[in-house]
Amino acid sequence: MDVGRTDAMSDRAADHTRGHEVAAPMRTDRTGPLTDVRVVDLTQALAGPYCTMILADMGADVIKVESPNGDLPRFSPPHHEDDTEKYFGGYFASINRNKRGIVIDLKAPEGVETLFRLLEGADVLVENFKAGVMDRHGLSWELLNKRFPSLVYATIRGFGDPRSGESPQADWPAFDVVAQAAGGLVSCTGSDESERVTAGPSIGDIYPATMCAVGILGALHHARRTGEGQFVDVAMVDAVMALCESVTWRYSYTGEVQAPRGTEHPSLSPFNIYPTADGLCAIASLTHPQWAFMCDVLDRPDLIDDDRTRTSRRRSDNRDFVNALMEEWTEAHTTAEIVELLGGHVPVGPVNNGPDLFASEHVRAREMLVAVEHPGSQRPAVLPNTPLRFSATEAGIYRRPPMLDEHRDEILAELEESQ
């Protein structure tokens, strides 16, 4: 919900088949700070492709290498209602835009040779197979480092690569739910002690992917400066543990085992998701000026200096009183009314769902939705744009996801020209 949106915009956003009408167009060219970087992408599923998507959105030439059967999610639903070819579904589309595609069978000698040719002009290789798979194909880090000394070789695995630390689980497979659980996130996520839940987005994949992209950029900087490539390894479990940093320091400092807290903050109040007359709304009134403004809106100026609420610490100690007060007020107003009253003075935000995001003036102004052409459908797919904004090297979506082996001739021709 966004109080600034227009009725016409809301009408179009309410119909998912017209969502592209409120989205920004694709960029016309590959732009961004990484246009001089080539990435050979051997990844599959979510974590690896999300990592290389970040690099592609910043302008890197990402060549997506798939087996003859294609990447795992390529053919997964959902598909557009008129897409009879089903070249790719929404899952694949979201994380493989801005990439060129080629099929290479790494089990065949000629496939390995083609990969070597690709790596001749590449800066980065990324893979997320189980530990040892690349070694068995004759493509180990050690071998590739000798042949391509400036190459950055990056991996994402559930429990990391033995080269970075001999975990007893190094050869175990892992998916998002395992990383969320083993990394500590599930232990502190839920409404209360009686339940434990995973996060809605696949954070166990996406955060390790993001950290790997950061690591690649650091290693690439080093390689450009010294000519020395290196091995970059991110364990999904490690990344989630780093994300859940408070689980570690709370236990270290006090012995506290951090438990699910619902939507509240453990040491700040008001800082919560509150029920409204027609939905839900986030409010975080922390500083003294913010609390004073909140008290005026609540028609309780006496609480500005009340001993129970005059400081952030006192409000946290009396959170039941503060939350009851807040809920009594929020339940009497619509979300739009609350956003209008508090916006710009107290941190506030509606709990937006899909249609709300499509109707949001903020999303539209920031061009966070992009209409991406689809080879099997009359209507474009709508994908979230990169949140990265650069003043000199603009980034974004310029190319739809590739069909299986779509760019083989183009890529091989480039290899011939470069020899």
Contacts in CASP RR format, 6 or more apart in sequence:
PFRMAT RR
TARGET T0000
AUTHOR 0000-0000-0000
METHOD contacts of the structure
MODEL  1
MDVGRTDAMSDRAADHTRGHEVAAPMRTDRTGPLTDVRVVDLTQALAGPY
CTMILADMGADVIKVESPNGDLPRFSPPHHEDDTEKYFGGYFASINRNKR
GIVIDLKAPEGVETLFRLLEGADVLVENFKAGVMDRHGLSWELLNKRFPS
LVYATIRGFGDPRSGESPQADWPAFDVVAQAAGGLVSCTGSDESERVTAG
PSIGDIYPATMCAVGILGALHHARRTGEGQFVDVAMVDAVMALCESVTWR
YSYTGEVQAPRGTEHPSLSPFNIYPTADGLCAIASLTHPQWAFMCDVLDR
PDLIDDDRTRTSRRRSDNRDFVNALMEEWTEAHTTAEIVELLGGHVPVGP
VNNGPDLFASEHVRAREMLVAVEHPGSQRPAVLPNTPLRFSATEAGIYRR
PPMLDEHRDEILAELEESQ
1 335 0 8 1.000
1 336 0 8 1.000
1 339 0 8 1.000
1 350 0 8 1.000
1 352 0 8 1.000
1 356 0 8 1.000
1 359 0 8 1.000
2 339 0 8 1.000
2 350 0 8 1.000
2 352 0 8 1.000
2 356 0 8 1.000
2 359 0 8 1.000
2 360 0 8 1.000
2 361 0 8 1.000
2 362 0 8 1.000
2 363 0 8 1.000
3 336 0 8 1.000
3 339 0 8 1.000
3 340 0 8 1.000
4 361 0 8 1.000
5 13 0 8 1.000
5 359 0 8 1.000
5 360 0 8 1.000
5 361 0 8 1.000
5 364 0 8 1.000
6 361 0 8 1.000
9 22 0 8 1.000
9 359 0 8 1.000
9 361 0 8 1.000
9 364 0 8 1.000
10 359 0 8 1.000
12 18 0 8 1.000
12 19 0 8 1.000
12 21 0 8 1.000
12 22 0 8 1.000
12 358 0 8 1.000
13 19 0 8 1.000
13 22 0 8 1.000
13 355 0 8 1.000
13 356 0 8 1.000
13 358 0 8 1.000
13 359 0 8 1.000
14 355 0 8 1.000
14 359 0 8 1.000
16 355 0 8 1.000
17 81 0 8 1.000
17 379 0 8 1.000
19 358 0 8 1.000
19 369 0 8 1.000
19 371 0 8 1.000
19 382 0 8 1.000
20 371 0 8 1.000
20 379 0 8 1.000
20 380 0 8 1.000
20 381 0 8 1.000
20 382 0 8 1.000
22 358 0 8 1.000
22 359 0 8 1.000
22 364 0 8 1.000
22 369 0 8 1.000
23 369 0 8 1.000
23 370 0 8 1.000
23 371 0 8 1.000
23 380 0 8 1.000
23 382 0 8 1.000
24 364 0 8 1.000
24 367 0 8 1.000
24 369 0 8 1.000
24 370 0 8 1.000
24 371 0 8 1.000
24 385 0 8 1.000
25 370 0 8 1.000
25 371 0 8 1.000
26 370 0 8 1.000
26 371 0 8 1.000
26 372 0 8 1.000
26 373 0 8 1.000
26 397 0 8 1.000
26 398 0 8 1.000
26 399 0 8 1.000
26 400 0 8 1.000
27 394 0 8 1.000
27 396 0 8 1.000
27 397 0 8 1.000
27 398 0 8 1.000
28 398 0 8 1.000
29 398 0 8 1.000
30 59 0 8 1.000
30 61 0 8 1.000
30 98 0 8 1.000
30 398 0 8 1.000
30 399 0 8 1.000
31 59 0 8 1.000
31 393 0 8 1.000
31 394 0 8 1.000
31 395 0 8 1.000
31 396 0 8 1.000
31 398 0 8 1.000
32 58 0 8 1.000
32 59 0 8 1.000
32 390 0 8 1.000
32 393 0 8 1.000
32 394 0 8 1.000
32 395 0 8 1.000
32 396 0 8 1.000
33 58 0 8 1.000
33 59 0 8 1.000
33 390 0 8 1.000
33 393 0 8 1.000
33 395 0 8 1.000
34 55 0 8 1.000
34 58 0 8 1.000
34 59 0 8 1.000
34 60 0 8 1.000
35 59 0 8 1.000
35 60 0 8 1.000
35 61 0 8 1.000
35 393 0 8 1.000
37 55 0 8 1.000
37 59 0 8 1.000
37 60 0 8 1.000
37 61 0 8 1.000
37 123 0 8 1.000
37 124 0 8 1.000
37 220 0 8 1.000
38 60 0 8 1.000
38 61 0 8 1.000
38 62 0 8 1.000
38 63 0 8 1.000
38 121 0 8 1.000
38 122 0 8 1.000
38 123 0 8 1.000
38 124 0 8 1.000
39 52 0 8 1.000
39 55 0 8 1.000
39 56 0 8 1.000
39 60 0 8 1.000
39 61 0 8 1.000
39 62 0 8 1.000
39 63 0 8 1.000
39 122 0 8 1.000
39 123 0 8 1.000
39 124 0 8 1.000
39 125 0 8 1.000
39 126 0 8 1.000
40 63 0 8 1.000
40 65 0 8 1.000
40 115 0 8 1.000
40 118 0 8 1.000
40 119 0 8 1.000
40 122 0 8 1.000
40 124 0 8 1.000
40 125 0 8 1.000
40 126 0 8 1.000
41 48 0 8 1.000
41 49 0 8 1.000
41 52 0 8 1.000
41 62 0 8 1.000
41 63 0 8 1.000
41 64 0 8 1.000
41 65 0 8 1.000
41 99 0 8 1.000
41 126 0 8 1.000
42 65 0 8 1.000
42 106 0 8 1.000
42 125 0 8 1.000
42 126 0 8 1.000
42 127 0 8 1.000
42 128 0 8 1.000
42 129 0 8 1.000
43 49 0 8 1.000
43 51 0 8 1.000
43 52 0 8 1.000
43 126 0 8 1.000
43 127 0 8 1.000
43 128 0 8 1.000
43 156 0 8 1.000
44 66 0 8 1.000
44 71 0 8 1.000
44 72 0 8 1.000
44 128 0 8 1.000
45 71 0 8 1.000
45 72 0 8 1.000
45 73 0 8 1.000
45 128 0 8 1.000
45 175 0 8 1.000
45 205 0 8 1.000
46 73 0 8 1.000
46 95 0 8 1.000
46 176 0 8 1.000
46 202 0 8 1.000
46 205 0 8 1.000
46 206 0 8 1.000
46 209 0 8 1.000
47 128 0 8 1.000
47 156 0 8 1.000
47 176 0 8 1.000
47 204 0 8 1.000
47 205 0 8 1.000
47 206 0 8 1.000
47 208 0 8 1.000
47 209 0 8 1.000
47 212 0 8 1.000
47 236 0 8 1.000
48 126 0 8 1.000
48 128 0 8 1.000
48 156 0 8 1.000
48 205 0 8 1.000
48 209 0 8 1.000
48 212 0 8 1.000
49 64 0 8 1.000
49 71 0 8 1.000
49 95 0 8 1.000
49 96 0 8 1.000
49 209 0 8 1.000
50 95 0 8 1.000
50 205 0 8 1.000
50 206 0 8 1.000
50 209 0 8 1.000
50 210 0 8 1.000
51 126 0 8 1.000
51 154 0 8 1.000
51 156 0 8 1.000
51 209 0 8 1.000
51 210 0 8 1.000
51 212 0 8 1.000
51 213 0 8 1.000
51 216 0 8 1.000
52 60 0 8 1.000
52 62 0 8 1.000
52 64 0 8 1.000
52 99 0 8 1.000
52 126 0 8 1.000
52 213 0 8 1.000
53 62 0 8 1.000
53 95 0 8 1.000
53 96 0 8 1.000
53 97 0 8 1.000
53 98 0 8 1.000
53 99 0 8 1.000
54 209 0 8 1.000
54 210 0 8 1.000
54 213 0 8 1.000
54 386 0 8 1.000
55 62 0 8 1.000
55 124 0 8 1.000
55 213 0 8 1.000
55 216 0 8 1.000
56 62 0 8 1.000
56 97 0 8 1.000
56 98 0 8 1.000
56 99 0 8 1.000
57 97 0 8 1.000
57 98 0 8 1.000
57 386 0 8 1.000
57 388 0 8 1.000
57 395 0 8 1.000
57 396 0 8 1.000
57 397 0 8 1.000
58 386 0 8 1.000
58 388 0 8 1.000
58 395 0 8 1.000
59 98 0 8 1.000
59 395 0 8 1.000
59 396 0 8 1.000
60 124 0 8 1.000
61 100 0 8 1.000
62 98 0 8 1.000
62 99 0 8 1.000
62 100 0 8 1.000
63 99 0 8 1.000
63 100 0 8 1.000
63 101 0 8 1.000
63 102 0 8 1.000
63 118 0 8 1.000
63 122 0 8 1.000
63 407 0 8 1.000
63 411 0 8 1.000
64 71 0 8 1.000
64 96 0 8 1.000
64 99 0 8 1.000
64 100 0 8 1.000
64 101 0 8 1.000
64 102 0 8 1.000
64 402 0 8 1.000
65 101 0 8 1.000
65 102 0 8 1.000
65 103 0 8 1.000
65 104 0 8 1.000
65 115 0 8 1.000
65 118 0 8 1.000
66 74 0 8 1.000
66 101 0 8 1.000
66 102 0 8 1.000
66 103 0 8 1.000
66 104 0 8 1.000
66 404 0 8 1.000
66 405 0 8 1.000
67 103 0 8 1.000
67 104 0 8 1.000
67 105 0 8 1.000
67 106 0 8 1.000
68 103 0 8 1.000
68 105 0 8 1.000
70 103 0 8 1.000
70 404 0 8 1.000
71 92 0 8 1.000
71 96 0 8 1.000
73 89 0 8 1.000
73 91 0 8 1.000
73 92 0 8 1.000
74 88 0 8 1.000
74 89 0 8 1.000
74 92 0 8 1.000
74 404 0 8 1.000
75 86 0 8 1.000
75 88 0 8 1.000
75 89 0 8 1.000
75 92 0 8 1.000
76 89 0 8 1.000
76 90 0 8 1.000
76 91 0 8 1.000
76 92 0 8 1.000
77 89 0 8 1.000
77 90 0 8 1.000
77 91 0 8 1.000
78 89 0 8 1.000
78 90 0 8 1.000
79 86 0 8 1.000
79 89 0 8 1.000
79 90 0 8 1.000
80 374 0 8 1.000
80 376 0 8 1.000
80 377 0 8 1.000
80 379 0 8 1.000
80 381 0 8 1.000
82 376 0 8 1.000
82 377 0 8 1.000
82 378 0 8 1.000
82 379 0 8 1.000
83 89 0 8 1.000
83 374 0 8 1.000
83 376 0 8 1.000
83 377 0 8 1.000
84 376 0 8 1.000
85 375 0 8 1.000
85 376 0 8 1.000
86 376 0 8 1.000
87 375 0 8 1.000
87 376 0 8 1.000
87 403 0 8 1.000
87 404 0 8 1.000
88 96 0 8 1.000
88 401 0 8 1.000
88 403 0 8 1.000
90 381 0 8 1.000
92 401 0 8 1.000
93 372 0 8 1.000
93 374 0 8 1.000
93 381 0 8 1.000
93 383 0 8 1.000
93 400 0 8 1.000
93 401 0 8 1.000
94 383 0 8 1.000
94 384 0 8 1.000
96 401 0 8 1.000
96 402 0 8 1.000
97 372 0 8 1.000
97 383 0 8 1.000
97 397 0 8 1.000
97 399 0 8 1.000
97 400 0 8 1.000
97 401 0 8 1.000
98 396 0 8 1.000
98 397 0 8 1.000
98 398 0 8 1.000
98 399 0 8 1.000
99 399 0 8 1.000
99 401 0 8 1.000
99 402 0 8 1.000
100 399 0 8 1.000
100 402 0 8 1.000
100 406 0 8 1.000
100 407 0 8 1.000
100 410 0 8 1.000
100 411 0 8 1.000
101 402 0 8 1.000
101 404 0 8 1.000
101 405 0 8 1.000
101 406 0 8 1.000
101 407 0 8 1.000
101 408 0 8 1.000
101 411 0 8 1.000
102 405 0 8 1.000
102 407 0 8 1.000
102 408 0 8 1.000
102 411 0 8 1.000
102 412 0 8 1.000
103 404 0 8 1.000
103 405 0 8 1.000
103 408 0 8 1.000
104 111 0 8 1.000
104 114 0 8 1.000
104 115 0 8 1.000
105 111 0 8 1.000
106 112 0 8 1.000
106 115 0 8 1.000
106 137 0 8 1.000
106 139 0 8 1.000
107 137 0 8 1.000
112 137 0 8 1.000
112 138 0 8 1.000
112 139 0 8 1.000
114 412 0 8 1.000
115 139 0 8 1.000
116 147 0 8 1.000
117 415 0 8 1.000
118 411 0 8 1.000
118 415 0 8 1.000
119 125 0 8 1.000
119 144 0 8 1.000
119 147 0 8 1.000
119 148 0 8 1.000
119 151 0 8 1.000
120 148 0 8 1.000
120 415 0 8 1.000
120 418 0 8 1.000
121 418 0 8 1.000
122 148 0 8 1.000
122 151 0 8 1.000
123 150 0 8 1.000
123 151 0 8 1.000
123 152 0 8 1.000
123 220 0 8 1.000
123 223 0 8 1.000
124 151 0 8 1.000
124 152 0 8 1.000
124 153 0 8 1.000
124 154 0 8 1.000
124 216 0 8 1.000
124 220 0 8 1.000
125 144 0 8 1.000
125 151 0 8 1.000
125 152 0 8 1.000
125 153 0 8 1.000
125 154 0 8 1.000
126 154 0 8 1.000
126 155 0 8 1.000
126 156 0 8 1.000
126 212 0 8 1.000
126 216 0 8 1.000
127 133 0 8 1.000
127 134 0 8 1.000
127 154 0 8 1.000
127 155 0 8 1.000
128 155 0 8 1.000
128 156 0 8 1.000
128 157 0 8 1.000
129 157 0 8 1.000
130 157 0 8 1.000
130 171 0 8 1.000
130 173 0 8 1.000
131 157 0 8 1.000
131 160 0 8 1.000
131 161 0 8 1.000
131 162 0 8 1.000
131 170 0 8 1.000
131 171 0 8 1.000
132 140 0 8 1.000
132 171 0 8 1.000
134 140 0 8 1.000
134 141 0 8 1.000
141 153 0 8 1.000
141 163 0 8 1.000
141 231 0 8 1.000
144 151 0 8 1.000
144 153 0 8 1.000
145 151 0 8 1.000
145 153 0 8 1.000
145 229 0 8 1.000
145 231 0 8 1.000
149 227 0 8 1.000
149 228 0 8 1.000
149 229 0 8 1.000
150 223 0 8 1.000
150 227 0 8 1.000
150 228 0 8 1.000
150 229 0 8 1.000
151 223 0 8 1.000
151 229 0 8 1.000
152 216 0 8 1.000
152 219 0 8 1.000
152 220 0 8 1.000
152 223 0 8 1.000
152 229 0 8 1.000
152 230 0 8 1.000
152 232 0 8 1.000
153 229 0 8 1.000
153 230 0 8 1.000
153 231 0 8 1.000
153 232 0 8 1.000
154 212 0 8 1.000
154 215 0 8 1.000
154 216 0 8 1.000
154 219 0 8 1.000
154 231 0 8 1.000
154 232 0 8 1.000
154 233 0 8 1.000
154 234 0 8 1.000
155 161 0 8 1.000
155 212 0 8 1.000
155 231 0 8 1.000
155 232 0 8 1.000
155 233 0 8 1.000
155 234 0 8 1.000
156 208 0 8 1.000
156 209 0 8 1.000
156 212 0 8 1.000
156 234 0 8 1.000
156 235 0 8 1.000
156 236 0 8 1.000
157 170 0 8 1.000
157 174 0 8 1.000
157 233 0 8 1.000
157 234 0 8 1.000
157 235 0 8 1.000
157 236 0 8 1.000
158 169 0 8 1.000
158 172 0 8 1.000
158 173 0 8 1.000
158 174 0 8 1.000
158 178 0 8 1.000
158 179 0 8 1.000
158 208 0 8 1.000
158 235 0 8 1.000
158 236 0 8 1.000
158 237 0 8 1.000
159 167 0 8 1.000
159 169 0 8 1.000
159 170 0 8 1.000
159 172 0 8 1.000
159 174 0 8 1.000
159 235 0 8 1.000
159 236 0 8 1.000
159 237 0 8 1.000
160 167 0 8 1.000
160 170 0 8 1.000
160 233 0 8 1.000
160 234 0 8 1.000
160 235 0 8 1.000
160 236 0 8 1.000
160 237 0 8 1.000
160 238 0 8 1.000
161 170 0 8 1.000
161 231 0 8 1.000
161 233 0 8 1.000
161 235 0 8 1.000
162 170 0 8 1.000
163 231 0 8 1.000
163 233 0 8 1.000
164 231 0 8 1.000
164 233 0 8 1.000
164 235 0 8 1.000
167 235 0 8 1.000
174 182 0 8 1.000
174 236 0 8 1.000
174 237 0 8 1.000
175 205 0 8 1.000
176 198 0 8 1.000
176 202 0 8 1.000
176 203 0 8 1.000
176 204 0 8 1.000
176 205 0 8 1.000
176 236 0 8 1.000
177 198 0 8 1.000
177 204 0 8 1.000
178 236 0 8 1.000
178 237 0 8 1.000
179 204 0 8 1.000
179 205 0 8 1.000
179 208 0 8 1.000
179 236 0 8 1.000
179 237 0 8 1.000
179 239 0 8 1.000
179 240 0 8 1.000
180 186 0 8 1.000
180 198 0 8 1.000
180 199 0 8 1.000
180 203 0 8 1.000
180 204 0 8 1.000
180 240 0 8 1.000
181 187 0 8 1.000
181 198 0 8 1.000
182 237 0 8 1.000
182 240 0 8 1.000
183 237 0 8 1.000
183 238 0 8 1.000
183 240 0 8 1.000
183 241 0 8 1.000
183 244 0 8 1.000
184 240 0 8 1.000
184 241 0 8 1.000
184 244 0 8 1.000
184 247 0 8 1.000
185 198 0 8 1.000
185 199 0 8 1.000
185 203 0 8 1.000
185 204 0 8 1.000
185 240 0 8 1.000
185 243 0 8 1.000
185 244 0 8 1.000
186 196 0 8 1.000
186 197 0 8 1.000
186 198 0 8 1.000
187 196 0 8 1.000
187 247 0 8 1.000
187 257 0 8 1.000
187 258 0 8 1.000
187 259 0 8 1.000
188 244 0 8 1.000
188 246 0 8 1.000
188 247 0 8 1.000
188 258 0 8 1.000
188 259 0 8 1.000
188 260 0 8 1.000
188 261 0 8 1.000
189 196 0 8 1.000
189 197 0 8 1.000
189 198 0 8 1.000
189 199 0 8 1.000
189 260 0 8 1.000
190 196 0 8 1.000
190 197 0 8 1.000
190 260 0 8 1.000
190 261 0 8 1.000
190 262 0 8 1.000
191 260 0 8 1.000
191 262 0 8 1.000
192 259 0 8 1.000
192 260 0 8 1.000
192 262 0 8 1.000
193 259 0 8 1.000
193 260 0 8 1.000
195 260 0 8 1.000
196 260 0 8 1.000
203 240 0 8 1.000
203 243 0 8 1.000
204 236 0 8 1.000
204 239 0 8 1.000
204 240 0 8 1.000
205 236 0 8 1.000
207 239 0 8 1.000
207 240 0 8 1.000
207 243 0 8 1.000
208 234 0 8 1.000
208 235 0 8 1.000
208 236 0 8 1.000
208 238 0 8 1.000
208 239 0 8 1.000
208 240 0 8 1.000
211 234 0 8 1.000
211 239 0 8 1.000
211 242 0 8 1.000
212 232 0 8 1.000
212 234 0 8 1.000
215 232 0 8 1.000
215 234 0 8 1.000
216 232 0 8 1.000
219 229 0 8 1.000
219 230 0 8 1.000
219 232 0 8 1.000
222 228 0 8 1.000
222 229 0 8 1.000
222 230 0 8 1.000
223 229 0 8 1.000
223 230 0 8 1.000
241 247 0 8 1.000
241 248 0 8 1.000
246 258 0 8 1.000
247 258 0 8 1.000
250 256 0 8 1.000
250 258 0 8 1.000
251 257 0 8 1.000
251 258 0 8 1.000
258 266 0 8 1.000
263 272 0 8 1.000
263 273 0 8 1.000
263 282 0 8 1.000
264 271 0 8 1.000
264 272 0 8 1.000
264 319 0 8 1.000
264 323 0 8 1.000
265 271 0 8 1.000
265 272 0 8 1.000
265 284 0 8 1.000
267 316 0 8 1.000
268 284 0 8 1.000
268 286 0 8 1.000
268 312 0 8 1.000
268 315 0 8 1.000
268 316 0 8 1.000
269 312 0 8 1.000
269 315 0 8 1.000
269 316 0 8 1.000
269 318 0 8 1.000
269 319 0 8 1.000
269 322 0 8 1.000
269 323 0 8 1.000
270 283 0 8 1.000
270 284 0 8 1.000
270 285 0 8 1.000
270 294 0 8 1.000
270 315 0 8 1.000
270 322 0 8 1.000
270 323 0 8 1.000
270 326 0 8 1.000
271 283 0 8 1.000
271 284 0 8 1.000
271 285 0 8 1.000
271 286 0 8 1.000
272 282 0 8 1.000
272 283 0 8 1.000
272 284 0 8 1.000
272 323 0 8 1.000
272 326 0 8 1.000
273 280 0 8 1.000
273 281 0 8 1.000
273 282 0 8 1.000
273 351 0 8 1.000
274 280 0 8 1.000
274 281 0 8 1.000
274 282 0 8 1.000
274 283 0 8 1.000
274 323 0 8 1.000
274 326 0 8 1.000
274 327 0 8 1.000
274 330 0 8 1.000
274 331 0 8 1.000
275 327 0 8 1.000
275 330 0 8 1.000
275 331 0 8 1.000
276 330 0 8 1.000
276 331 0 8 1.000
276 333 0 8 1.000
276 334 0 8 1.000
276 335 0 8 1.000
276 338 0 8 1.000
277 331 0 8 1.000
277 332 0 8 1.000
277 333 0 8 1.000
277 334 0 8 1.000
277 335 0 8 1.000
277 337 0 8 1.000
278 334 0 8 1.000
278 335 0 8 1.000
279 335 0 8 1.000
279 351 0 8 1.000
280 335 0 8 1.000
280 350 0 8 1.000
280 351 0 8 1.000
281 330 0 8 1.000
281 335 0 8 1.000
281 338 0 8 1.000
281 339 0 8 1.000
281 348 0 8 1.000
281 349 0 8 1.000
281 350 0 8 1.000
281 351 0 8 1.000
282 347 0 8 1.000
282 348 0 8 1.000
282 349 0 8 1.000
282 350 0 8 1.000
282 351 0 8 1.000
283 294 0 8 1.000
283 326 0 8 1.000
283 330 0 8 1.000
283 338 0 8 1.000
283 342 0 8 1.000
283 346 0 8 1.000
283 347 0 8 1.000
283 348 0 8 1.000
283 349 0 8 1.000
284 346 0 8 1.000
284 347 0 8 1.000
284 348 0 8 1.000
285 291 0 8 1.000
285 293 0 8 1.000
285 294 0 8 1.000
285 346 0 8 1.000
285 347 0 8 1.000
286 312 0 8 1.000
286 347 0 8 1.000
287 312 0 8 1.000
288 311 0 8 1.000
290 345 0 8 1.000
290 346 0 8 1.000
290 347 0 8 1.000
291 304 0 8 1.000
291 309 0 8 1.000
291 312 0 8 1.000
291 315 0 8 1.000
292 304 0 8 1.000
293 342 0 8 1.000
293 345 0 8 1.000
293 346 0 8 1.000
294 342 0 8 1.000
294 346 0 8 1.000
295 301 0 8 1.000
295 302 0 8 1.000
295 303 0 8 1.000
295 304 0 8 1.000
295 309 0 8 1.000
297 329 0 8 1.000
297 341 0 8 1.000
297 342 0 8 1.000
297 346 0 8 1.000
298 325 0 8 1.000
298 326 0 8 1.000
298 329 0 8 1.000
300 325 0 8 1.000
303 309 0 8 1.000
303 325 0 8 1.000
304 310 0 8 1.000
307 314 0 8 1.000
308 314 0 8 1.000
308 315 0 8 1.000
308 318 0 8 1.000
308 321 0 8 1.000
309 315 0 8 1.000
309 318 0 8 1.000
309 321 0 8 1.000
309 322 0 8 1.000
315 322 0 8 1.000
330 338 0 8 1.000
333 341 0 8 1.000
335 350 0 8 1.000
335 351 0 8 1.000
336 350 0 8 1.000
338 348 0 8 1.000
339 348 0 8 1.000
339 349 0 8 1.000
339 350 0 8 1.000
342 348 0 8 1.000
350 356 0 8 1.000
352 360 0 8 1.000
357 363 0 8 1.000
357 368 0 8 1.000
357 369 0 8 1.000
358 369 0 8 1.000
358 382 0 8 1.000
363 369 0 8 1.000
366 385 0 8 1.000
367 385 0 8 1.000
368 384 0 8 1.000
368 385 0 8 1.000
368 387 0 8 1.000
369 382 0 8 1.000
369 383 0 8 1.000
369 384 0 8 1.000
369 385 0 8 1.000
370 382 0 8 1.000
370 383 0 8 1.000
370 384 0 8 1.000
370 385 0 8 1.000
370 396 0 8 1.000
370 397 0 8 1.000
371 380 0 8 1.000
371 381 0 8 1.000
371 382 0 8 1.000
372 380 0 8 1.000
372 381 0 8 1.000
372 382 0 8 1.000
372 383 0 8 1.000
372 397 0 8 1.000
372 400 0 8 1.000
372 401 0 8 1.000
373 380 0 8 1.000
373 381 0 8 1.000
373 400 0 8 1.000
374 380 0 8 1.000
374 381 0 8 1.000
374 400 0 8 1.000
375 400 0 8 1.000
375 403 0 8 1.000
381 400 0 8 1.000
383 397 0 8 1.000
385 396 0 8 1.000
385 397 0 8 1.000
386 395 0 8 1.000
386 396 0 8 1.000
386 397 0 8 1.000
388 395 0 8 1.000
389 395 0 8 1.000
END
